[in-house]
Amino acid sequence: MAFHPATAEDTSARETADDYFSSLASARYVLLATFKWGRTPVFSPVRVLAHADRAYFQAWSSSRTCRRLRHDDWVQLAPCRALGLYRYGPWLDATARPLAGEEASQAARKLASKYPGLHGGLSSLIYRIRGAQPVHYELQPCEGAGKPAS
């Protein structure tokens, strides 16, 4: 059997993309870095659901995170503790894509099954009274992103 370098590269790239978010699979919270106009990072802890080469999270339509993501979809993320004060993993580069329709419903169901109390409670009620809607995002590895360094 002949060795084809292009085939080997394609296979390694596919394997890398398949397990890009594997460091987030067991994390309950992720420190999400979104960027202001001047490239100043702003960090927010969010709950995430990571599966293979995709990850999902929810933000509220009136939040500053959603506002920043409307202007720039590039984010960095790393596993963290609940308040975001302690980060314990490598930074991953990704792009955030807002979901709509059936895709958003599927992401909402998946997040609700992992985090049963996410959509209920006092904070959810306050956001809804103010007219905010949950916005679900899909995270995808950035183009050219390899396997994260440990």
SULNOR-V767772 format. One record per pair of residues at least 4 apart in sequence whose C-alpha atoms are under 7 Angstrom apart, sorted by sequence separation. I is the first residue (numbers start at 1). J is the second residue. D is the distance in Angstrom with one decimal. If there is no record, write none. Layout:
BEGIN
((I,J,D) (I,J,D))
END
This chain:
BEGIN
((4,8,6.4) (5,9,6.2) (6,10,6.2) (7,11,6.2) (8,12,6.2) (9,13,6.0) (10,14,6.1) (11,15,6.2) (12,16,6.0) (13,17,6.2) (14,18,6.1) (15,19,6.5) (16,20,5.8) (21,25,6.8) (35,39,5.2) (36,40,5.3) (50,54,6.1) (51,55,5.9) (59,63,7.0) (62,66,6.9) (63,67,6.6) (64,68,6.1) (65,69,6.2) (66,70,6.2) (68,72,6.3) (69,73,5.0) (80,84,5.5) (81,85,6.7) (99,103,5.8) (100,104,4.9) (101,105,6.5) (102,106,6.2) (103,107,6.2) (104,108,6.0) (105,109,6.2) (106,110,6.2) (107,111,6.1) (108,112,6.0) (109,113,6.1) (110,114,6.5) (111,115,5.8) (112,116,5.0) (120,124,5.8) (121,125,6.4) (122,126,6.2) (123,127,6.3) (124,128,6.2) (125,129,6.1) (126,130,6.3) (127,131,6.5) (128,132,5.2) (141,145,6.3) (35,40,5.5) (36,41,6.4) (50,55,4.1) (61,66,5.9) (81,86,5.7) (99,104,4.9) (119,124,6.1) (127,132,5.3) (128,133,6.6) (35,41,4.5) (49,55,5.5) (50,56,6.4) (60,66,6.9) (80,86,5.6) (81,87,6.7) (112,118,6.5) (34,41,5.7) (35,42,5.9) (48,55,6.7) (49,56,5.2) (59,66,6.6) (80,87,4.2) (33,41,5.8) (34,42,5.4) (48,56,5.6) (49,57,6.5) (79,87,5.9) (80,88,5.7) (33,42,5.4) (34,43,6.6) (48,57,4.8) (78,87,6.7) (79,88,5.8) (33,43,4.5) (47,57,6.1) (79,89,5.5) (32,43,5.5) (33,44,6.5) (46,57,6.9) (78,89,5.6) (31,43,6.2) (32,44,5.2) (78,90,5.8) (31,44,5.6) (32,45,5.9) (78,91,4.8) (31,45,4.4) (32,46,6.7) (77,91,5.4) (78,92,6.3) (30,45,5.5) (31,46,6.4) (76,91,6.1) (77,92,5.3) (29,45,6.2) (30,46,5.4) (76,92,5.4) (77,93,6.8) (29,46,5.5) (30,47,6.2) (76,93,4.7) (29,47,4.6) (30,48,6.4) (75,93,6.1) (76,94,6.1) (28,47,5.9) (29,48,6.2) (75,94,5.4) (28,48,6.6) (74,94,6.0) (75,95,5.8) (74,95,4.6) (75,96,6.9) (73,95,5.3) (74,96,6.4) (73,96,5.1) (25,49,6.9) (73,97,6.9) (25,50,5.0) (24,50,5.9) (25,51,6.7) (21,50,6.1) (107,136,6.8) (22,52,6.8) (21,52,6.4) (34,65,6.8) (21,53,6.0) (36,68,6.3) (104,136,5.8) (19,52,5.4) (20,53,5.8) (21,54,7.0) (35,68,6.5) (18,52,5.0) (19,53,6.0) (34,68,6.6) (18,53,4.7) (34,69,7.0) (17,53,5.6) (45,82,6.8) (98,135,6.9) (99,136,5.6) (45,83,6.3) (98,136,5.9) (99,137,5.5) (45,84,5.1) (98,137,4.4) (99,138,6.7) (44,84,7.0) (97,137,5.3) (98,138,6.4) (34,75,5.1) (96,137,5.9) (97,138,5.2) (33,75,5.5) (34,76,7.0) (96,138,5.6) (97,139,6.4) (32,75,6.8) (33,76,5.0) (96,139,4.6) (32,76,6.0) (33,77,6.0) (95,139,5.5) (96,140,6.7) (32,77,4.6) (94,139,6.0) (95,140,5.4) (31,77,5.4) (32,78,7.0) (94,140,5.4) (95,141,6.4) (30,77,6.2) (31,78,5.3) (94,141,4.5) (95,142,5.9) (30,78,5.5) (31,79,6.1) (93,141,6.4) (94,142,4.7) (30,79,4.4) (31,80,5.7) (93,142,5.9) (29,79,6.1) (30,80,5.2) (29,80,5.6) (56,107,6.6) (27,79,5.8) (29,81,6.1) (29,82,5.9) (31,84,5.8) (24,79,6.0) (92,148,6.5) (90,148,6.6) (90,149,6.5) (90,150,6.1) (49,111,6.3) (62,132,5.6) (61,132,5.4) (60,132,6.1) (61,133,5.3) (60,133,5.7) (61,134,6.0) (60,134,4.6) (61,135,5.9) (59,134,5.8) (60,135,5.6) (58,134,6.5) (59,135,5.3) (58,135,5.6) (59,136,6.5) (58,136,4.5) (57,136,5.8) (58,137,6.2) (57,137,5.5) (56,137,5.6) (57,138,6.8) (56,138,4.6) (55,138,5.7) (56,139,5.9) (54,138,6.7) (55,139,4.9) (54,139,5.7) (55,140,6.9) (54,140,5.4) (53,140,6.7) (20,147,5.8) (16,146,6.2) (16,147,5.3))
END
